[in-house]
């Protein structure tokens, strides 16, 4: 009964979303509070109905309702219940989850602003409900998880979820990414409402600051988790392949980063207003575009759901509508958005943020072009040409260096104009620390340009962060506070700034990890039982291999003893599996991790004479990426933590 | 043999044209352990011609085992056999298509001695296919016995069987494709007993049987799969007509579709002698038991209640109390926050003293304007004559910043 209710609730939710949008627009036109309240209640009703739909689908999955096509294709009786509930494993389920989250964000935004921003809220509701209508319509009419199988088809069991997705990280990676993507819908809606109403001051982004930060945090976390899953599960020794779907999440995150920094300039100097509107419009459009890339199959990817051509056309049309609509609203308001203030100097914090915007847009262009090059080349020449990681590394590398440099410059450079005295005072120690770092890395024998440049800049940024903290603590200590109290008060009083520096530190740590990739080692060898292999200072001894049998897969596992010189490190057991139900082979790597590097080995194949083909990767510094991810979480938690509001209570 | 004939017929029907010619097949009969034993062996060429006529030729192998067939009708398809020790050892099939060369010289047929030692034999594959039709379950069992050795293994009927393949308990009369059990197979006590000949190499021994099983009440099946002898690979396919299957410890695998029929698939590997698996098949309960009327009623009530909740503010707008609006963050608070930031930037050296003063002035000017609006005093009209509301930041008519 719950399943049948779920399907009905989906269609009812569409009706309430349409009503909410219409009522909100009517309320705005007539300046009518009752109609606005009705629209708000309709948003709540829409969310409640989408929740019923989601619960209905969950009930179908847990209840093994294999008469439904989605359940039959994505679940099986033998699947653990946590993976049964991972309804994002299939297109229809993931779209329903997307719609539900959009409904949740909309309802939350409406509830938060039930007594505020009354001028903006009608248009906020209209824009959010427009989004809900699109996605929920796709679910209801195009890719419905409640669609039954044709009569006479299989009922008693399903084919099960892709075994690659049956991993703990995959339980959280998609929902976290979705929170990131969908979270940007709220600041987007507020920006659109501001453009429509002419309420062009800072209210729209002050109101949604936490929304933007939260969405950006979750999107970034989702990207890191995705890299971790790829590293642990896909068995190719890497974490980022510039895959189209990976790029689809990176692009909005980059633009969101630019937006978060650019609004600071608008707050302080009333500048970059047009930029800020454009950036939030582009961020959300890229979020929806990312969904289009993932689902349309327009660019092949290991992640992509394969789908029909017209489905992708529908999505592309919607992205076009978002972009064109927002751009039209923005262009209409351009004369009102021009700031009376001007850039006083190229050596100023305003200029560094502006450069940051340009650099991010350049990086975005490279990633966008590279991702869609197969489509462009096919349209122009009839031949589909894929662009691989070397293109991205070559052209994105210099921009990444420049952005890292700006990460260090931005916090310390003065507003309006920086004098040479000011620059010397601010950057002497960080530059010195950078030089020492660079020299030390050079002295270790690392002479390649990019690792050296990254290491030097990481030293520079770390130096600026330390300098900022020291200056801030010193200035508070001058008021009579002790060091610890000064540090805590610094965080509390200037939460956004100093917690933001922790996030900068996270980025530095991740870049340290990325730089290590220049020294990755990769080799393959066939070993007989008892043979040893010396590689990169390690000794790997192949002891034995045996068959494994499991209810859902069969395969082989090799047992390897690893030594670092004379010191035993541990026993590694890489596996190769064939999952019966999905008829899919997978490799399960075995990894020995350390601060310095990872020793990563996969079992490529097992010969009849028990010889094992082994592929080994030695990945220096890779774990600093995951450590940086943890620091990223800490920094964002500090940023979002509701500390005691400052006197005056500015919206956080 | 008749299956081979059928294949040859199909090949010939597909490929042969009207024109006839003369073809030649040359090859060698070999014996892996007694090289001279191949001399004098009778070799048969059985073919089907372009007009579907049967062709039979025979010859004798020379002392070195070589043989030749000349002036064979072509186009045609031929199967080759070598008769040794009462066994017909298969050779390759040879196909002469229209327009293609009519000579084939690389044919090899291997013959073997016989043996009664079945120690190396194993059941390489076994399969059950269970279907449901006309109120009965039909079981089709196949098995392939592999012989890794270099002798044809066969034992007499009065000797113990080489291998046994268990049938389902309560099985009906077994049937085969030819209407009789294959040579070397007998039925005893619920088993098919294999006595050979089991040929070396790819041919081995192939068994296929089918029989019916009576269902229990409600089209359910409750039976057992047992394996008196080891089986390397086992597959179970059960026709899925809306059923729940319990196949014990067999591994569930990907469902299979063939001829518009879906089968649930289960696999077993390296099954030891004596292993048993239960097989229970039961039709699923009708999932559509929920009364549509009850569903429609409940849904209507729910949606109706929500519609009332949503429409109430509009329907009873006169009675609704105005929701008190939160004041916007006060100007004073914003100014305090901005000034604190300014002071911090100055104290940490990011602002010169001059810039600090200039920015403080900017903030004060903005605050004064905002305070005037906040206090509700009517601002002066814009220079274009448009009246201005207290909270306007830009003129609605000319757009000038206020």
Interface residues (C-beta under 8 A of the other chain):
Chain A: X1 X4 X5 X8 X9 X12 X16 X19 X23 X33 X34 X35 X37 X38 X41 X42 X45 X48 X49 X65 X67 X76 X77 X78 X114 X115 X116 X118 X152 X153 X154 X155 X156 X157 X159 X198 X200 X201 X203 X206 X268 X335 X336 X340 X349 X412 X413 X414 X415 X416 X417 X419 X422 X425 X426 X468 X471 X472 X475 X478 X493 X494 X549 X551 X552 X554 X580 X581 X582 X583 X646 X647 X648 X649 X650 X651
Chain B: X240 X241 X242 X243 X244 X245 X249 X251 X252 X253 X254 X255 X260 X262 X264 X267 X269 X284 X287 X290 X295 X298 X299 X303 X306 X307 X309 X310 X311 X312 X313 X314 X317 X320 X322 X323 X324 X325 X326 X328 X329 X330 X332 X333 X334 X335 X336 X337 X340 X341 X344 X345 X347 X348 X349 X350 X351 X352 X355 X358 X359 X393 X394 X396 X399 X401
